[in-house]
Structure formats: structure tokens, C-alpha cells
Amino acid sequence: MDMTKAAILCVDDEDIPRTLRKVVLQKQGYEVITASTGKEALAILATRHFDLVLTDQIMPGMMGTELTRHIKYAMPAMPVVIISGVIELPADASIADRFISKIEGTEALFNGIAEVLSSYRNTEGSTGKGWNSSENGHLQSH
């Protein structure tokens, strides 16, 4: 199955890493939309379909694990990958589908995203449904 057509929402408060991640993921064939805050990411998620959310862990206002909790509450089937420069796993990292250290490099990032997408597509069947078609139809920051 071709994983390279997936739409990814990439969330990072830092401009340069967010832009670099967007470029390298686009070169892998993904469609990439970016957000600079958790709040912005939730607003974008409420308006369009994504196959996966890739979020930085350490961000002001809303940590990656907190963003993941909001996403999983509203859309339990949405795959979320958290990346961090910190090697140590946060206590609540298990809420995400994958936690990748930035130290592991781009190959680990590419492989992690492909594996998570593959496992979701294999278990859900590629229905093509938008993720924002949850019961309440919207996401809110609590």
C-alpha cells in the first residue's frame, strides 16, 4: 500500500524545525500542512481530513502529549506521532501511537510515520473517511 499520499498535520512552535520537517516529508511524497501551536492544530483538524498528526512535545501553551489527549478524545482513530529533543519519555507518552526522539534522525521519523500509517490502514481498512466526522463533529481545546 502506498503510504506516500497521506496528509500529515505537522505541529511545532519553532519555525525552522517545522519548515524543515515539512520539506523532508514532502520530499517523501506526503502532503504536509503545518501549525505552530496546539490550539491552531485543533482548529485545523476540525476543518479537514488528515491521516496523521506529527507533533513536537515541548511547546508553550500546550505540550504534545496534551494536544494528543485532545485529539484522541475527539478522534480516537487519529494516529499521532510525538517527536522530542528530550530522550526521556514523558510519563503520559503512551497516549501517542509513537514517540520518536529527534536524536534518532530523519530515517527513524520516516520509518515511524510509515509504520503507524500502515498499522492504522491495515486495522481500519482504508475507508477514506475524514477524521473530523466524529460524533460531535468538532474539536475543542478543554
C-alpha positions, 0 to 999 in steps of 0.5 A: 500500500502506498503510504506516500499520499497521506496528509500529515498535520505537522505541529511545532512552535519553532519555525525552522524545525517545522519548515524543515520537517515539512520539506523532508516529508514532502520530499517523501511524497506526503502532503504536509500542512503545518501549525505552530501551536496546539490550539491552531492544530485543533482548529485545523483538524476540525476543518479537514481530513488528515491521516496523521498528526506529527507533533513536537512535545515541548511547546508553550501553551500546550505540550504534545502529549496534551494536544494528543489527549485532545485529539484522541478524545475527539478522534480516537482513530487519529494516529499521532506521532510525538517527536522530542529533543528530550530522550526521556519519555514523558510519563503520559507518552503512551497516549501517542501511537509513537514517540520518536526522539529527534536524536534518532534522525530523519530515517527513524521519523520516516520509518515511524510515520510509515509504520503507524500509517500502515498499522492504522490502514491495515486495522481500519481498512482504508475507508477514506473517511475524514477524521473530523466526522466524529460524533460531535463533529468538532474539536475543542481545546478543554 
